[in-house]
Amino acid sequence: MATVTEIASGVYRINVVLPDRPVSYSLFLVDDDSPTLIETSFAAVFDEVKVAVESVVDLKKIERIVV
């Protein structure tokens, strides 16, 4: 399950636990005039990450992805 935490105004940390691994992974979303997703995570957790990002911003509005 992914969790979303606003860590600064308009800046969100999305944290997801990788299946079958004792670690979690974080990516970041900056929701401003040009929404930016920083990191994309792993295919194994794509659905969770997608839902988490959509809880903050419409995917169609994301203008930049930093990998």
C-alpha positions as CSV (number, residue, x, y, z in Angstrom):
1,M,0.0,0.0,0.0
2,A,1.3,3.4,-0.9
3,T,1.1,6.3,1.5
4,V,1.0,10.0,0.5
5,T,2.4,12.7,2.8
6,E,2.6,16.4,2.1
7,I,6.1,17.3,3.2
8,A,6.0,20.9,2.1
9,S,3.4,23.1,0.4
10,G,2.6,21.3,-2.8
11,V,5.4,18.7,-2.4
12,Y,4.3,15.1,-1.7
13,R,6.2,12.0,-0.7
14,I,4.7,8.8,-2.0
15,N,6.1,5.8,0.0
16,V,5.5,2.3,-1.1
17,V,6.6,-1.0,0.3
18,L,8.1,-3.4,-2.3
19,P,6.5,-6.8,-2.4
20,D,8.5,-9.6,-0.7
21,R,11.3,-7.1,0.3
22,P,11.9,-5.6,3.7
23,V,12.3,-2.1,2.2
24,S,10.2,0.8,1.2
25,Y,10.7,3.2,-1.7
26,S,9.9,6.8,-2.0
27,L,9.1,9.0,-5.0
28,F,8.0,12.6,-5.0
29,L,5.4,14.7,-6.7
30,V,5.6,18.5,-7.0
31,D,2.1,19.9,-7.6
32,D,2.5,23.4,-9.0
33,D,1.9,25.2,-12.3
34,S,3.9,22.3,-14.1
35,P,3.4,19.2,-12.0
36,T,6.5,17.0,-11.8
37,L,6.9,13.4,-10.8
38,I,10.3,12.6,-9.4
39,E,11.1,8.9,-9.8
40,T,8.6,6.3,-11.0
41,S,9.3,3.3,-8.8
42,F,9.0,-0.3,-10.0
43,A,6.6,-2.1,-12.3
44,A,5.6,-4.4,-9.4
45,V,3.9,-1.5,-7.6
46,F,2.7,0.5,-10.6
47,D,-1.0,0.2,-9.7
48,E,-0.4,1.5,-6.1
49,V,1.8,4.4,-7.3
50,K,-0.8,5.4,-9.9
51,V,-3.6,5.5,-7.4
52,A,-1.4,7.5,-5.0
53,V,-0.4,10.0,-7.6
54,E,-4.0,10.4,-8.8
55,S,-5.1,11.2,-5.2
56,V,-3.1,14.4,-5.6
57,V,-3.2,15.4,-9.3
58,D,-4.8,14.3,-12.5
59,L,-2.2,12.2,-14.4
60,K,-2.9,14.1,-17.6
61,K,-1.6,17.3,-15.9
62,I,1.8,15.9,-15.1
63,E,4.2,17.8,-17.4
64,R,7.6,16.4,-16.3
65,I,8.9,13.1,-15.1
66,V,12.4,12.9,-13.6
67,V,13.9,9.5,-13.5
